[in-house]
Amino acid sequence: MSRLPVEVVIPLRWNASRPGYDKEVGELGAYLCALSELCDVTVVDGSEDGVRRRHVDQWSPYARLLEPEGTGANGKVVGAMTGIRHARHEVVVLADDDVRYDATAVTQLLDRVANADLVRPQNVYDDWPWPARWDFARCLVNRAFGADWPGTFALRRSAILAIGGWSAEVLFENLQLVRTARAHGLRVVNAPQLVVLRTPPTAEHFWSQRVRHAYDDFAQPARLVAELALLPVLLAIAARRPRLLLIPVTAAVALGEVGRRRFGVVPAPRTSALWCPVWLLERSVCVWIALGSWSRGGVRYHGRRVRDAGLPVPSDHA
């Protein structure tokens, strides 16, 4: 198979003290080896010097490694823009370090981006331990209302550079990317039928993301208000008519099943929707903790507080 005309850009920042670090270095190296057979790969590594040197030693046979250029509260955006600027192809695929592309997925993305400036596929886990099942309930709810927010996008380099990229001062970088592209008149395509695999989170990483994910909703006021109302409503029902809790539980499962079947059944366990009540209960609590973080100046992200989940974007066509 001939190499594909696309650059996969993977921004990351790893710490050698993270659980399973040695194993992850080897696993990502094996993935980069396979991916480099398909296309050019760039890893933008914001890790500390000693960690980055180890990555260079292990990954440089398969990928070009760059250091992030610029500053911002969200290092992932800084890394992504570094990779886009240095990309060797017009089509760039941004991917988190847990996303796993194969030839089929890359080819499908290339087909979709032929008539678009930005393409938003969907992620599904390639294994199903309990953190993956719990977190995937969030994906199902999002799919029920439209589409989930993936850890990967395909884009046209020239279009993103022409608008100057997107803000690196916000937490919800995926929403900010789409919001900025649309505000500047770029062609944004949702592709919920296009599924790209990702590896499941460890239990520790899963727990560390609960409040941060809830904080993303400060960029979506209507959703934020609805989620803040969840816990008071559930507590009121539990206090007065506990048997009626069956109604929101059943509604959550039904909503998850709609998300599982919408756009074609995703390759996930049939019982996935049963985790939706668990996720909604988690979110009903975490969104209040996120509100407390907001009142203290923002949520903690890589050792600093980030105030804004998203920012309004002036339109070129206003």
N, C-alpha and C positions, 0 to 999 in steps of 0.2 A: 504494500500500500504506500502511495506517495505521501510525503509530508503535507500537512494541511496548512493553508496560508493564514495562520492565526497565532497570536501570542497569548499564552496563559500567564497571568500575573497573580502571584500569591503573596500578599502582604502578611507578615507575621511578626510577633515579638514573643519569644519563648524565654523561660527562666529555667535554669538547670535544676532548681529545687522543686519544680512541679512534679507531682507523682507520676511515675511511668515515663519520665523524660527520655531515658536511654532507649526504651522500646519505641517511643514515638519518633525519635530521630531515625531509627532504622526503618520503621514503617513508611514514613514520609519519603525517605530515600528510595525505597523500592517503588513507591508510586511515581516519583519523579523520573526514575529510570524508564518505567513503562510509558509515561506521558511524553517523554522526550523523543520516543520513537514516532510519535504522531505529529508533534509540532514544537515550536520554540517555547521555552519556559523561562520565566524570570521570577525569582524569589526576592522580594524586597524585605530585608531582614533588619528589624529594629531592635534585636536582642543586644544584651551587653557584649562587650568586645570578646571576652573569652568564649562565650556561647556562640557568637557569630563565627569566630575562627573555626570552631568545631564543625559548624554547619558548612562552611566553605570547604573544609577538608572532605566532608562526606557527600555533599550534594553537588559540588561544582562540576563533576563529570557529566551531570545531566541537566543542570540549570545554570543560568547566569544569575549571580547573586549581587545585589545592589544594596547600598545603605539608603535609608529614607532621606529625601531632600526637602527641607522646610520644617515648619513647626505647626502645631495645632493640638487642641485638646483630644482629638480623636486620631491616634496614630495610624489607624487602619486607612483613613482617608489620605493621610500624608503618604503612606506607602503605596496606596493604589495610584495616586496621581504621579508619583515617581515612576512607577512601572509603565503607566500610560505614556508619559513623556518620552521614555526610552524604548518604547515598543518598536519592534522591527517590522510590524505588519499594521495594516489599517484596521483590521478586526482584532479586538482585544477581549479576552475573557477574564474577568476578575473572579477570583475564587478564594474563599476562606481556606485555611490549612486543613480543614476536615472534609472538604468537598473532594469527590473522587470521579473524575471524568474518564470515559473510555471513548473509543473511536465513534461509536454510534451517537453519543451525546454531543460530542464536539461537532460532528457533521450536521446534526439536526439544528444546532445553534447557528451554524454558518448559513444554513438555508433560511432561517428566520431573520437573521440580521441583514440579508440581502435587500430587504425592503424596509429597514428600520434603522434607527440610530441607537436604540437601547432595547434590549430584549430581557425580559424577566421570566426565567423558567421557575421550576419548583424543585425543592429538595425532599428526598425521602431517605430514611435511614437504611443502611445496608445490613443492620443487625438490630435485634429488638430486646436488649436488657431493659429493666424497668425505667431507667432515666429516659431512654428513647421513647418508650410507650407514653410516659407521662408528658414529655415535651411535645410529642407529635400530636397530642390532643389540641394544643395551641394551633398547630398547623391546620388541623381539621376545622376548627372554628373559623379560622381566617379564610379557608377555602369555601366554607359555607356562605360567607358574606362577599366573596369575590376571588381573592387569591392570597396565598401566603407570601411572606417576605423571605426570600431565599438568601443563602450565603454566596450567591454567584450571579453575575450578569454578563451578557455579551454587549459590546458597544463598538461604535465607530470612533476610532482615535481622533480623527480630524474634527468630528462634531463636538466631542467633549472638550478638546483643547480650544475650540473656537469660542465656547461659552465660559472658558476659564475654570472649568471643573466645578466642584461643589464644596460647600463649607466643611472645613475640618474642625469646627468649633461646636459641633452638635453630637449627641449620642446616637441618634437613630439615623445612621449614615445612609442606609438603603432608601429610606423614605426621602431623605434630603436629596439624594441623587435623582430619583424619579421626579420629585417636585421641581427641582432645578431644570431638568431636561424639558419637562412639559412647559414650564414658564417661559423658556426660550424658544418654544416652537419646534423642538425636536420630536421625531417620530418614536413614540414609546409603545412597545408591544408587550402585552401580557401573554405568556405562553404556559398556562397551567397544565396543558397536556404533556409538556416536555419535562420529563422527570430526570433529575440528576442525583446520583447517590451521594450520601455523606456518612461519615463514621459517627457512631453514637457518642454522646458525652460521657465522661466518667461521672460517678456520683458526686465527687467533690466539685467538678466544674459545673455540673447541673445545679447544685445548691447555690453556687456563687453567682449564678445568672438570674435568680428569681426576681430580685428587686430591680436589677438593671433592666430586665425585659419589661417589667411593669412601668418603669420610668419612661419608656419609649412612648407611652400613651399621652404624655404631656405635649407631644407633637400632634395629637389627634383629640381635640377637646371633647367632641361628642362621645367618643369611645371612653375617654377618661371619666366623664360624668356618669355614664352608664355603669362602668366598673366600680366607681366609688359608691354607687347606690346598692351594689350587690350585697355587701356585708350587712348593712342595716336591714335590708329586706329579709335576708335569710335569718338573722337573729330575731326579727319580729315574728316571723312564721314559727321558728323553733319555740319561742316563748309562749305563743298563743295556741297554735294548732300544729304541733310537730308532725302529725300525719300528712299534712299538706306539703311537707318537704319533698314528698315523692313527686310532686308536680314539677318543680324546677330540675330535679334529678333526671326525670324522664325527658324533659325538654332539652336538657344538655346532651343526653345520649342521642336523641333524634337529630339535634343540630350537628353533632359530630358525624353521624351517618350520612347526612346530606353532604357534608364536606368530603367524606370518603368516596362517595359515588359521583359527585359533581365532576364534570370534565372527563369522565371515565374513572373507573375504580382504580385507586392508586395501589401500588404493590406494598401493602401493609397488612398486618394481621386483621382478620375480620372483627376481632374484639376491640379494635382501636378506639371506637367511639365510647366504650365503657369508661375510658379514662377521662372523658370530657368533664364530668361532674367534679372529679378530683382537681383537674386543672383550674376550673372556674372557682372552686373554693380557695385554692392557692392564690389565684389572681385577686380575689375579693379581699384577701388579707394583705398581700404584698403591695397592692396599689395604695393602701393607706400608709404603709411604711415608706413607699416612694414619695408620698405627699410630705411626710416628715422630712425626708432627705431634701426635697425641694425647698422647704421652709428654712433649712440650714445652709442653703447655697448650692445645692445640687447633689447628685448621686456620685459616689466614689467610683472612679474608673481608672485602673492602672495607677493608683497612688495619688490621684488628684480628684477634685470635685468638678463635675461638668454640670453647668446650670441648665443649658438648653438641650431639650431632646430634638427639636427641629426649629428652623427659622423660616419666616416668610421670604419668598424670592420675588424680586421685581421682575415683571414680564417685559421682554423685548417688544411685545406687541400691544402694550397698554396704550 
